[in-house]
Amino acid sequence: MGSQYSVEDLYDRGDIRSFDREASAVAFPLGGIGTGNISLGVRGQLRDWEIFNQPNKGVDLPYSFFAVRCSRSGESPVTRVLEGKHTKPYTHWYGMPPTTTAGLPRLDDVTFTGEYPIAEVDFHDGDLPVQVSLESYTPFIPLDPEDSGIPCAVLEYTFENPTPDSIDVSVVGSLSNPVGYLGGEQIGPLLEHPDLGGNRNTLRQEDGLDGIHYTSEAVDRDDQRYGELSLSLLGADDAELTHKTAWSREDWWNNFRRFWDDFRDDGRLEPNSYEEASPDGNSDVGSLGAVFELAPGESRTLTYLLTWYFPTRPYRWDDVFGDSDQTDCCGDDTCSGDTETVQNHYATRFDGAWDIATYVTDEFDRLRDRTYTFRDAFFDSTVPTHVLDAVSSQISVARSTTCMWFADGSFYGYEGCAEQQGCCAGTCTHVWNYAQSLARLFPSLEREMRRIDYSERIEDNGFMHFRTGLPPGEPLVHNDRHNRPAADGQMGTVMRVYREWIYSGDTEFLEELWPQVKSSIEFAFEQWDPDEDGVMTEPQHNTYDIEFHGPNTMTGTWYLGALRAGAEMARAVDDDDAADRYEDVFQRGRERLDEACWNGEYYQQALSDPDKYRDQYGTGCLIDQLVGQWNAEMVGLGELLPEERVRSSLQALFEHNFLEDFSAHHNTSRTYALNDDAGLLMCTWPRDGQPEVPFPYSEEVMSGFAYQVAAHMIYEGFVDEGLTLVKAIRDRHDGVRRNPWNEFECGNHYARTMASWSVYEALCGYEFDLTGRDEEVNDHGFRVDPAIDVDEFQCFWVTGDEWGTYNWSSTEDEQETDTTVLYEG
């Protein structure tokens, strides 16, 4: 197999890529697990305010920005918005609305770098006499979901004086008060919206913390519209504080004019407040800043905390495809309080936005240190930079609006999200089968998902609903296919129970779930494999939203993997009869499936007439033909199908399905790759025989599927090819064409893209098992065998209760290893 990239491209260990202001697709998500997000745009602007318990892509908060004024003796002051200049086109029907502050002068350009969870922006300007940079993040600590689930964004602005003169610097952040607003329609230029009114901004000050607190007197605390925000400055005691709790309440946009003229005048704001809360249908903007002097060569960092608290959300799915019989969450009968609601998990820890800011302030050094320690440990890994970029960027899915974390500890997820709604509800088993990042970094949340799988979505006979309703038991009624069991989803979930067991070593967890896990395995004997020969022959619903008929290795390898995992788990809980039964079916199945589907080059569907049923693939070379084997590699379940045939199938996938250019590709479905993009097609027919109506996604390119193939190729020794697939994905998400921190499929922040973690583990040759059965692991429960031929290797490692770095070096005489623990849970 060959590669379109040079060896230098594929194995490059240079700096992470950066972006200038033309990369307008960049939106770096800030926010914790289950808290919603605010994104940092490439110009340094805040965008996509999604903190109101629903997605809110493309919606900005009016007049929410940061600005700087610099005064140098003998020169005119320079005042700028702390953002790069706007990029073309300027096509809004209203011109650029005043809410965007687009008419104010900005900085010439930026250099944006993101190493998730930390974004860095260097601002460039020929007129500003100081150098400015921004580092922004939300605390992220693997194995600590609580402190990785804080609804906040930290923005650290650093100002450096490179001149021989002292410079007076004023910095101000402004934020409008959106409390009462639920997202969706953009708030207007006069801060008008029917959900606003009764809003109040208050100056609050405590030791080491100064801020403006944003609330509403018109919304009761138990209402879905209730919320709070705080914009605060941490540790600015020795600077001169300046603030305006509310801009003037004037018509047109004179409030904006008066604020800007006030700031430009001397860098200090004339305090202003109102005894009355904002009038019905309107709100206020508050501004907070600091004034200080920078001596020649001196630098200073101002740390802003943006914290939010919107504790109550509808206890239901809000899906763009209508996967519920309930009214949309912003319908007329829901915002009045008639819909059942639930508290976000963060509401069990904090009492409001100011409480969150106080906690972050008190714990700031620890939270920051551990966040940066993880970032450094991960990005110092001796694997190609574009892999680190891919894997880290898609960790963010776990902290996007795709995921929900409730007060009782339950954790749910959409497949992804549309602009203002979720997209494909119910923590879909067959999509989440691919996701690996959450299980590695926050295994307690993944175990909670398994508890839900085997308590809320499974019937007494072992039938597992592949989508689960909210509240539990609420049906999803988009159409009849939601009432069918998904063969890949149900069998893959069995493999995930095995994963959670070996990653935790918690046999009590396994014993608790085992009766339901067992029934879900044996449901397969009734539903899909009635003769128990290890091959599914009855119609098999799957992640392509259709049924495959007859033997195929896509659902077939999930089934073999579940049988193999089931036998191992049965032995661990002393259910020897089940273990023997599953092992027998597994051994029969691996031979018969191989015989039925092998065509001499790769595995195909065993159908004599693929057109007998719609949506099949027949002789096609399918991206998922070995998906269960990929999963088995990650958890050490061994060979499901013959190794030489697995390798041949992977070679065929790269040869037939990888396109270096899509300019001539025919695709009548959704388009995720076009023009000079490169990518891996879902299915091709190199031996002809394409069905008249193949399965609906066959012409598409989707990142999550390609990540599992890339990892599998690396496991089987095809490292160049696996790296090529990852490089193609990241080149498509270059900041201009697509957002590097949002690899969408059927929705933004799509869960399947968290399969990227498996690429990292495949390159590291990383395995761990905390059950005590594996004698080859080290004292921490893992082992490393790099797939990259190097003399020195370093990687990040994580087990169920600790993480750190692992160093390995080899000489002709000996091998040396060094394991450093950086965190213990």
C-alpha positions in Angstrom: 0.0 0.0 0.0 1.1 3.5 -0.7 0.5 7.0 0.7 -0.1 10.4 -0.8 2.0 12.0 1.9 5.7 11.9 2.4 7.3 10.1 5.3 8.1 13.6 6.7 4.4 14.6 6.6 3.2 11.4 8.3 5.8 11.3 11.1 6.3 15.0 11.7 6.8 15.9 15.3 6.9 19.7 14.8 4.8 22.3 16.5 1.1 22.0 16.5 -0.4 23.9 13.5 -1.6 27.5 14.0 -4.2 29.7 12.2 -4.5 33.3 11.2 -7.7 35.3 11.1 -8.7 33.9 7.7 -9.4 30.5 9.4 -12.9 31.7 10.2 -14.3 28.2 10.8 -12.2 27.9 14.0 -14.3 27.7 17.2 -12.5 26.3 20.2 -15.1 25.1 22.8 -14.8 26.4 26.4 -16.9 24.7 29.1 -17.0 21.7 31.3 -18.7 18.3 31.2 -22.4 18.8 31.1 -22.2 22.6 31.3 -22.6 23.8 27.8 -20.1 25.9 25.9 -18.9 29.3 24.8 -16.4 29.0 21.9 -13.3 31.1 21.3 -13.1 32.1 17.6 -9.9 32.5 15.6 -9.9 36.2 15.9 -10.0 35.9 19.7 -13.8 36.6 19.8 -16.4 34.8 21.9 -18.9 33.1 19.7 -21.6 30.3 19.7 -23.1 30.9 23.2 -24.4 27.5 24.1 -24.8 27.8 27.9 -28.6 27.8 27.9 -29.1 24.0 28.0 -29.4 23.6 24.3 -27.1 24.0 21.2 -26.9 27.5 19.9 -24.5 27.5 17.0 -24.1 30.8 15.2 -25.7 32.9 18.0 -23.6 35.5 19.7 -24.2 37.5 22.8 -24.5 41.2 22.0 -21.8 43.6 23.0 -19.8 40.9 24.7 -16.1 41.6 24.0 -12.8 42.8 25.5 -11.0 46.0 24.6 -7.6 47.7 25.4 -6.5 51.3 25.5 -2.8 52.2 25.6 -1.4 55.6 26.4 2.3 56.4 25.8 3.8 59.8 26.6 3.9 62.1 23.6 1.7 59.9 21.5 -2.1 59.7 20.9 -3.8 56.9 22.8 -4.6 53.7 20.9 -7.9 51.9 21.6 -8.7 48.6 20.1 -11.1 45.7 20.5 -9.0 42.7 21.6 -9.8 40.7 18.5 -8.3 40.3 15.0 -10.0 42.2 12.2 -13.2 40.8 10.8 -12.9 38.6 7.7 -14.9 38.7 4.5 -17.6 38.5 3.4 -19.6 41.3 5.0 -23.0 40.2 3.8 -25.4 40.5 6.8 -28.7 41.9 5.6 -28.5 44.6 8.3 -24.9 45.5 7.5 -22.7 44.4 10.3 -25.1 44.9 13.3 -23.8 47.1 16.2 -24.1 44.2 18.5 -21.1 42.7 16.8 -19.0 45.8 17.5 -17.7 45.4 14.0 -17.4 49.1 13.4 -14.7 49.5 16.1 -11.0 49.3 15.3 -9.4 45.9 15.9 -5.9 44.4 15.7 -4.3 43.6 12.4 -4.0 39.8 12.7 -3.7 36.9 15.1 -1.9 33.6 15.5 -4.3 31.1 17.0 -3.0 27.8 18.4 -5.1 25.2 20.1 -3.8 22.3 22.2 -7.0 21.1 23.8 -8.0 22.0 26.5 -5.9 25.2 26.1 -6.2 27.8 23.3 -3.5 30.5 22.8 -4.0 33.6 20.7 -1.1 36.0 19.9 -2.4 39.3 18.6 -0.4 41.4 16.1 -0.8 45.1 15.4 1.5 47.8 14.1 -0.1 50.6 16.1 -0.6 49.1 19.5 2.5 49.8 21.6 2.1 46.7 23.8 2.2 43.0 22.8 -0.9 41.1 23.7 -1.6 37.4 24.0 -4.5 35.3 25.4 -4.6 31.9 26.9 -8.0 30.4 27.5 -9.3 27.1 28.9 -11.8 25.4 31.2 -10.2 23.2 33.9 -9.6 19.7 32.5 -8.3 16.9 34.7 -8.5 13.3 33.5 -10.2 11.0 36.1 -11.7 14.0 37.8 -15.1 14.7 36.1 -16.2 17.0 38.9 -13.4 19.6 38.3 -13.6 19.0 34.6 -17.3 19.9 34.8 -17.1 23.5 36.0 -19.3 26.0 34.0 -16.6 28.5 33.4 -14.1 29.9 30.9 -10.7 31.3 32.1 -9.3 34.0 29.9 -5.7 35.1 30.7 -4.7 38.2 28.8 -1.0 39.0 29.0 0.4 42.5 28.1 4.1 43.1 27.5 5.8 46.4 27.0 8.7 46.1 24.5 9.3 49.8 24.4 11.8 52.0 26.4 8.9 54.0 27.8 6.2 53.4 30.4 2.7 52.7 29.0 -0.6 53.2 30.8 -2.9 50.3 29.9 -6.6 50.0 30.4 -8.4 46.7 29.7 -12.2 46.3 29.9 -14.4 43.3 29.3 -18.1 43.8 28.5 -20.9 41.3 28.8 -24.7 41.6 28.2 -27.1 40.1 30.6 -29.0 37.2 28.9 -30.7 35.7 31.9 -34.2 34.6 31.0 -33.1 33.8 27.4 -33.1 30.2 26.3 -31.1 30.5 23.1 -32.3 30.3 19.5 -33.2 33.6 18.1 -30.5 36.3 18.2 -31.0 39.0 20.8 -31.5 42.3 19.0 -29.3 45.4 18.7 -31.2 47.2 21.4 -30.9 44.2 23.7 -34.5 43.4 23.0 -35.9 39.9 23.2 -39.3 38.7 24.6 -37.6 36.5 27.2 -35.7 39.4 28.7 -36.7 42.0 31.3 -36.1 42.4 35.0 -32.4 41.9 34.5 -30.0 43.3 37.0 -26.2 43.7 37.0 -24.4 44.1 40.4 -20.8 44.9 41.3 -19.5 42.3 43.8 -16.1 42.3 45.5 -14.4 39.8 47.8 -10.8 39.2 48.7 -9.0 38.5 45.4 -12.1 38.7 43.3 -13.9 41.6 41.7 -16.8 41.1 39.3 -20.1 42.0 37.9 -22.9 39.5 38.7 -25.7 39.2 36.1 -29.2 38.0 37.3 -32.9 38.5 36.7 -35.6 39.5 39.2 -38.3 38.3 36.8 -37.5 34.6 36.7 -38.1 32.2 39.6 -35.3 30.0 40.7 -37.2 26.8 39.7 -38.0 28.1 36.2 -36.1 26.7 33.2 -35.3 30.3 32.3 -33.5 31.0 35.6 -29.8 31.6 35.5 -26.8 33.7 36.5 -23.5 34.8 35.0 -20.5 36.5 36.4 -17.6 38.3 34.7 -14.9 38.7 37.3 -11.2 39.6 37.6 -9.0 37.4 39.7 -6.1 38.9 41.6 -6.3 42.4 40.2 -6.0 44.1 43.7 -3.0 46.2 42.9 -4.6 47.5 39.7 -7.2 50.3 39.6 -10.6 48.7 39.1 -13.0 50.4 36.7 -16.5 49.4 35.9 -19.9 50.3 34.6 -22.6 47.9 35.9 -25.0 49.0 33.3 -24.6 51.0 30.0 -27.0 53.9 29.6 -30.5 52.9 28.6 -31.0 54.9 25.4 -32.6 54.4 22.0 -30.9 53.4 18.8 -27.3 52.4 19.8 -26.4 55.4 21.8 -25.7 53.2 24.9 -22.8 51.7 22.9 -21.6 55.1 21.7 -21.5 56.5 25.2 -19.6 53.4 26.6 -17.0 53.6 23.8 -16.5 57.3 24.1 -16.1 57.0 27.9 -13.5 54.2 27.5 -11.6 56.0 24.8 -11.4 59.3 26.8 -9.1 58.2 29.6 -9.4 54.4 29.8 -11.6 54.7 32.9 -15.3 54.1 33.0 -17.7 56.4 34.7 -19.7 54.2 37.1 -23.4 53.9 36.1 -26.2 51.8 37.6 -30.0 51.8 37.9 -32.2 51.2 40.9 -34.8 49.6 38.7 -34.1 46.3 36.9 -34.2 46.4 33.1 -37.7 47.0 31.5 -39.7 44.2 30.0 -38.2 42.9 26.8 -34.8 44.5 27.4 -31.6 43.9 29.2 -28.4 45.7 30.1 -24.6 45.4 29.4 -22.1 45.6 32.2 -18.4 46.3 31.9 -15.4 45.5 34.1 -11.8 46.4 33.7 -8.5 47.3 35.2 -6.0 50.2 34.7 -2.3 49.7 35.3 1.1 51.0 34.2 3.6 48.8 32.4 7.3 49.8 32.8 9.7 49.2 30.0 10.2 45.4 29.5 7.5 44.6 32.0 4.6 42.2 31.4 1.4 41.6 33.3 -1.4 39.0 33.1 -5.0 39.9 33.8 -7.2 36.8 34.5 -10.9 37.1 33.7 -13.3 34.4 34.8 -16.5 34.0 32.9 -18.8 31.7 34.9 -22.4 30.7 34.3 -25.2 28.9 36.1 -28.3 27.7 34.3 -29.2 24.8 36.5 -32.6 23.6 35.2 -33.3 21.9 31.9 -36.2 20.0 30.3 -36.1 16.4 31.3 -36.4 15.1 27.8 -34.6 14.9 24.5 -35.0 17.9 22.1 -34.1 16.3 18.8 -34.1 17.9 15.3 -35.6 14.7 13.9 -38.5 14.6 16.4 -37.3 11.5 18.3 -39.9 12.1 21.0 -43.6 12.6 21.3 -43.1 15.6 23.6 -43.3 19.2 22.5 -40.1 20.9 21.5 -38.4 22.4 24.6 -39.0 25.9 23.4 -42.6 25.3 22.5 -45.5 27.4 24.0 -46.3 24.8 26.8 -42.8 24.1 28.0 -41.1 27.3 29.0 -44.0 28.0 31.3 -42.9 25.2 33.6 -45.4 22.6 32.5 -42.7 20.3 31.2 -40.8 18.0 33.6 -37.4 19.4 34.4 -34.1 18.1 35.8 -31.1 19.8 37.4 -27.7 19.8 35.8 -25.0 18.0 37.8 -23.1 21.2 38.4 -26.1 22.5 40.3 -25.4 19.9 43.0 -22.0 21.5 43.6 -22.6 25.2 43.2 -25.2 27.7 44.3 -24.8 30.2 41.5 -22.3 31.8 39.1 -20.6 33.8 41.8 -20.2 30.7 43.9 -18.5 29.1 40.9 -16.2 32.1 40.4 -15.3 31.9 44.1 -14.5 28.2 43.9 -12.3 28.6 40.8 -10.5 31.5 42.5 -9.9 29.5 45.7 -8.7 26.5 43.7 -7.1 28.4 40.9 -3.5 27.3 41.2 -4.4 23.6 41.5 -7.0 23.6 38.7 -4.6 25.5 36.4 -1.6 23.4 37.2 -3.4 20.1 36.6 -4.9 21.3 33.4 -1.5 22.4 32.0 0.1 19.3 33.4 -2.2 17.1 31.3 -1.8 19.3 28.2 2.0 19.1 28.5 2.1 15.4 29.2 -0.2 14.6 26.3 1.5 16.9 23.7 5.0 15.8 24.7 4.1 12.3 23.4 6.4 10.9 20.7 3.7 10.3 18.2 3.1 12.5 15.1 1.8 15.9 15.7 -1.3 15.5 13.5 -2.4 12.5 15.6 -2.1 14.5 18.8 -4.1 17.3 17.1 -6.8 14.8 16.1 -7.1 13.0 19.4 -7.1 16.0 21.6 -9.5 18.0 19.5 -12.2 15.3 19.7 -11.9 14.9 23.4 -13.9 18.1 23.4 -17.1 16.2 22.4 -17.4 15.0 26.0 -17.7 18.6 27.1 -20.0 19.8 24.3 -23.7 20.1 24.1 -23.8 16.6 22.8 -23.5 15.3 26.4 -25.8 15.8 29.4 -24.9 15.2 33.0 -27.8 15.3 35.5 -28.0 15.9 39.2 -28.5 12.2 40.0 -25.2 11.4 38.3 -26.8 9.9 35.1 -24.9 10.7 31.9 -26.6 10.8 28.5 -25.6 11.9 25.0 -27.0 12.7 21.6 -25.2 11.4 18.5 -24.4 15.0 17.8 -26.1 18.4 17.7 -27.8 20.5 15.1 -27.7 24.3 15.3 -30.4 24.7 18.0 -31.3 21.1 18.8 -29.8 17.8 19.5 -29.4 15.4 16.5 -30.4 11.8 17.0 -31.4 11.3 20.6 -31.1 8.5 23.1 -27.3 7.8 23.7 -27.5 5.6 20.6 -25.6 2.4 21.3 -24.4 1.8 17.8 -22.8 5.3 17.5 -21.4 5.4 21.0 -19.8 1.9 20.4 -17.1 3.8 18.5 -16.3 6.4 21.1 -13.3 5.7 23.3 -12.1 9.0 24.8 -14.6 9.2 27.6 -13.9 5.6 28.7 -10.2 6.4 29.0 -10.3 9.8 30.6 -13.5 9.8 32.7 -14.3 6.1 33.2 -16.7 6.7 36.1 -19.0 8.4 33.6 -18.7 5.6 31.1 -19.6 3.1 33.8 -22.7 5.2 34.6 -23.6 4.8 30.9 -23.4 1.0 31.2 -25.6 1.1 34.3 -28.2 3.0 32.3 -27.8 0.6 29.4 -28.6 -2.4 31.6 -31.3 -0.9 33.8 -33.2 1.7 31.7 -33.0 0.4 28.1 -33.2 -3.4 28.4 -36.3 -5.6 28.6 -36.6 -8.7 30.6 -36.0 -10.9 27.6 -32.7 -9.2 26.8 -34.0 -6.8 24.1 -32.0 -3.6 24.4 -33.5 -0.4 23.0 -30.7 1.2 21.1 -32.1 4.6 22.0 -33.3 5.4 25.5 -36.0 7.8 26.4 -36.0 10.7 28.9 -37.4 10.5 31.5 -36.4 6.8 31.6 -39.1 4.7 30.0 -40.3 7.6 27.8 -40.6 6.2 24.2 -38.8 7.6 21.2 -41.3 7.6 18.4 -39.6 9.1 15.4 -40.5 5.9 13.5 -40.8 2.2 13.9 -37.1 1.5 13.5 -36.5 2.9 17.0 -38.5 -0.1 18.4 -36.1 -2.6 16.8 -33.0 -4.0 18.5 -29.8 -3.0 16.8 -27.5 -5.9 16.3 -24.2 -3.9 16.3 -25.4 -1.6 19.1 -26.4 -4.4 21.4 -23.4 -6.6 20.8 -21.0 -3.7 21.0 -22.4 -2.7 24.4 -21.5 -6.1 25.7 -17.9 -5.5 24.6 -18.0 -2.1 26.3 -19.0 -3.7 29.6 -15.9 -5.9 29.2 -13.9 -2.7 28.6 -15.2 -1.0 31.7 -14.5 -4.1 33.8 -10.8 -4.4 32.7 -10.3 -0.6 32.9 -11.5 -0.5 36.5 -10.8 -4.0 37.8 -14.2 -3.7 39.5 -15.6 -7.2 39.5 -18.5 -6.0 41.8 -19.5 -3.7 38.9 -19.5 -6.7 36.6 -21.4 -8.9 38.9 -24.1 -6.3 39.3 -24.6 -6.0 35.6 -24.0 -9.6 34.6 -27.6 -11.0 34.7 -28.7 -8.3 32.2 -25.5 -8.6 30.1 -26.1 -12.3 29.9 -29.7 -11.9 28.8 -28.6 -9.4 26.1 -26.1 -11.9 24.7 -28.7 -14.7 24.7 -31.3 -12.5 23.1 -29.0 -12.7 20.0 -29.6 -16.5 19.9 -33.3 -15.8 19.6 -33.2 -12.7 17.3 -30.3 -13.1 14.9 -28.7 -16.5 15.3 -31.4 -19.0 16.0 -29.3 -22.1 15.3 -26.4 -20.8 17.5 -23.8 -21.3 14.9 -22.1 -18.0 15.6 -23.3 -16.3 12.4 -26.2 -13.7 12.4 -28.5 -14.5 9.5 -31.8 -12.8 10.4 -32.3 -9.1 9.6 -29.8 -7.0 11.6 -30.5 -3.3 12.3 -27.3 -1.3 12.5 -25.6 2.1 12.5 -26.5 2.7 8.9 -30.1 3.0 10.0 -31.2 0.0 7.9 -31.2 -3.8 8.2 -28.5 -6.0 6.7 -29.7 -9.4 5.7 -27.6 -12.6 5.8 -24.1 -13.1 7.0 -21.8 -10.1 7.0 -18.7 -9.3 9.0 -19.8 -5.8 10.1 -22.4 -7.0 12.6 -20.8 -10.5 12.6 -17.5 -9.3 14.2 -19.5 -7.3 16.8 -21.2 -10.6 17.6 -18.0 -12.6 17.8 -16.5 -10.0 20.0 -19.5 -10.0 22.3 -19.3 -13.8 22.6 -15.6 -13.7 23.3 -16.1 -10.9 25.9 -19.1 -12.7 27.3 -17.1 -15.9 27.9 -14.4 -14.0 29.7 -16.9 -12.1 31.9 -18.8 -15.3 32.6 -15.7 -17.0 33.9 -14.9 -14.0 36.1 -18.3 -14.3 37.9 -18.1 -18.1 38.0 -20.9 -18.7 35.5 -19.0 -21.5 33.8 -22.0 -22.9 31.9 -22.5 -19.6 30.1 -18.8 -19.3 29.5 -18.6 -22.7 27.9 -21.7 -22.0 25.8 -20.5 -18.6 24.5 -17.0 -20.0 23.7 -18.5 -22.9 21.7 -20.7 -20.5 19.7 -17.7 -18.2 19.2 -15.5 -21.0 17.8 -18.2 -22.2 15.4 -19.0 -18.6 14.3 -15.4 -17.5 13.5 -15.0 -20.4 11.1 -18.4 -20.1 9.5 -18.4 -16.4 9.1 -15.0 -16.5 7.5 -16.1 -19.2 5.1 -19.3 -17.4 4.2 -17.9 -13.9 3.6 -14.3 -14.2 2.4 -14.0 -13.4 -1.3 -10.3 -13.9 -1.7 -9.4 -10.2 -1.0 -11.7 -8.9 1.6 -14.9 -9.7 3.5 -18.2 -9.1 1.8 -21.9 -9.7 2.5 -23.0 -13.2 1.8 -26.1 -12.5 -0.3 -26.7 -14.3 -3.6 -29.0 -11.4 -4.7 -28.2 -8.1 -3.0 -31.1 -6.5 -4.8 -33.6 -8.8 -3.1 -33.6 -6.4 -0.2 -33.0 -2.7 -0.3 -30.0 -1.0 1.4 -27.5 -3.8 1.2 -23.9 -3.8 0.1 -23.3 -7.3 -1.4 -19.8 -7.5 -2.9 -18.9 -4.1 -1.6 -15.7 -3.3 0.3 -17.2 -1.9 3.5 -15.5 0.5 5.9 -16.8 -1.4 8.9 -16.2 -5.0 7.7 -13.8 -5.5 10.6 -15.2 -3.1 13.2 -15.6 -5.8 15.9 -12.0 -6.9 15.4 -10.8 -3.3 15.9 -12.7 -3.2 19.1 -11.2 -6.6 20.2 -7.7 -5.3 19.5 -8.2 -2.4 21.9 -9.4 -4.6 24.8 -7.1 -7.6 24.3 -9.7 -10.1 23.2 -7.5 -11.5 20.4 -8.2 -12.8 17.0 -11.8 -13.0 15.8 -11.0 -13.8 12.1 -7.8 -15.1 10.5 -5.0 -12.5 10.8 -3.8 -12.8 7.2 -7.3 -12.2 5.9 -7.8 -9.3 8.3 -4.7 -7.8 6.9 -5.7 -8.4 3.3 -9.1 -6.7 4.0 -7.4 -3.6 5.4 -5.1 -3.4 2.4 -8.2 -3.6 0.2 -9.9 -0.8 2.1 -7.0 1.5 1.6 -6.6 0.6 -2.1 -10.2 0.8 -3.1 -11.8 3.2 -0.6 -9.2 6.0 -0.1 -9.5 8.9 -2.5 -6.9 11.6 -2.6 -9.2 14.0 -4.5 -13.0 14.1 -4.5 -13.4 16.4 -7.5 -14.7 13.5 -9.7 -16.6 11.6 -7.0 -20.3 11.1 -7.4 -22.2 11.5 -4.2 -26.0 12.1 -4.0 -26.0 11.9 -0.1 -24.6 14.2 2.5 -21.3 15.7 1.6 -18.4 15.6 4.1 -15.6 15.6 1.5 -15.5 17.5 -1.8 -13.1 19.2 -4.3 -9.5 18.5 -3.3 -10.4 16.9 0.0 -9.0 13.4 0.7 -10.8 10.7 2.7 -12.0 7.1 3.1 -15.3 6.2 1.4 -17.8 4.2 3.3 -18.1 1.6 0.6 -16.9 0.8 -2.9 -17.5 -2.0 -5.4 -14.2 -3.0 -6.9 -15.7 -6.3 -8.1 -18.8 -4.7 -9.5 -22.1 -5.9 -8.2 -23.2 -2.6 -6.6 -26.9 -3.0 -5.6 -29.4 -0.8 -7.3 -30.2 0.9 -4.0 -27.2 0.4 -1.6 -27.3 1.4 2.0 -27.9 5.2 2.2 -24.5 6.4 3.4 -22.3 4.4 1.1 -21.0 7.3 -0.9 -20.1 9.4 2.1 -16.9 10.1 4.1 -17.2 10.3 7.9 -14.4 10.9 10.4 -15.5 8.5 13.1 -15.5 5.5 10.9 -12.2 6.4 9.4 -10.6 6.7 12.8 -11.5 3.1 13.7 -10.0 1.9 10.4 -6.8 4.0 10.9 -6.3 2.5 14.4 -6.9 -1.0 13.1 -4.4 -0.5 10.3 -1.8 0.6 12.8 -2.5 -2.4 15.0 -1.9 -4.7 12.0 1.3 -3.0 11.1 0.1 -0.7 8.3 1.3 2.4 10.1 1.8 4.7 7.1 -1.7 4.0 5.9 -3.3 4.6 9.2 -1.4 7.9 9.6 -2.5 8.8 6.1 -6.2 8.5 7.0 -5.7 10.6 10.1 -3.8 13.3 8.1 -6.6 13.4 5.5 -9.2 14.0 8.3 -7.2 16.8 9.9 -6.4 18.4 6.5 -10.1 18.6 5.8 -10.6 20.3 9.2 -8.0 23.1 8.4 -9.9 26.0 10.0 -10.9 27.4 6.7 -12.9 24.6 5.3 -14.1 23.2 8.6 -13.6 23.7 12.3 -10.7 21.6 13.7 -12.6 21.2 17.0 -15.9 20.0 15.5 -15.7 16.9 13.2 -19.4 16.7 12.4 -21.3 13.7 11.0 -25.1 13.8 11.6 -24.6 16.7 13.9 -21.9 18.9 15.4 -19.5 17.5 18.0 -20.3 14.0 16.9 -19.8 11.2 19.4 -18.3 8.7 17.0 -15.2 10.9 16.4 -14.0 10.0 19.9 -12.9 6.8 18.2 -9.7 8.9 17.5 -8.4 7.9 20.9 -7.8 4.4 19.6 -5.4 5.7 17.0 -3.2 7.1 19.9 -3.3 3.8 21.8 -2.5 1.8 18.6 0.6 4.0 17.9 1.7 3.6 21.5 1.0 -0.1 21.6 -0.8 0.7 24.8 -2.8 -1.9 26.7 -4.0 -2.0 30.3 -5.9 -4.4 32.5 -6.6 -3.8 36.1 -8.3 -7.2 36.8 -5.0 -8.8 37.8 -5.2 -11.5 35.0 -2.5 -10.1 32.8 0.9 -10.8 34.2 2.7 -8.8 31.5 1.5 -5.4 32.6 3.6 -3.2 34.9 2.8 -2.2 38.5 0.4 0.4 37.2 -1.5 -2.1 35.1 -0.4 -1.2 31.6 2.3 -2.0 29.0 3.6 -0.1 26.0 5.0 -1.4 22.7 5.3 1.4 20.2 4.2 0.9 16.6 6.7 3.6 15.6 10.3 2.5 15.1 12.3 4.8 17.3 15.1 4.6 19.9 13.3 6.8 22.4 9.6 7.0 23.0 7.3 8.9 25.4 3.6 8.8 25.8 0.8 9.8 28.1 -0.8 6.9 30.0 -4.0 6.7 32.0 -5.5 3.9 34.0 -8.6 3.8 36.2 -7.2 5.9 39.0 -3.9 7.5 37.9 -2.1 9.1 34.9 1.2 10.3 33.9 4.0 9.9 31.4 6.0 6.8 30.3 9.4 7.0 28.8 11.1 4.1 26.9 14.5 4.0 25.4 16.5 1.3 23.7 20.1 0.7 22.9 22.0 -2.3 21.6 22.7 -3.4 25.1 19.5 -2.7 27.1 16.1 -1.1 27.3 15.3 1.5 30.0 11.8 2.6 31.1 10.6 5.4 33.4 7.0 5.7 34.6 6.1 9.0 36.1 2.8 9.4 38.0 1.4 13.0 37.6 -2.1 12.4 39.1 -3.6 9.9 41.5 -7.4 9.8 41.9 
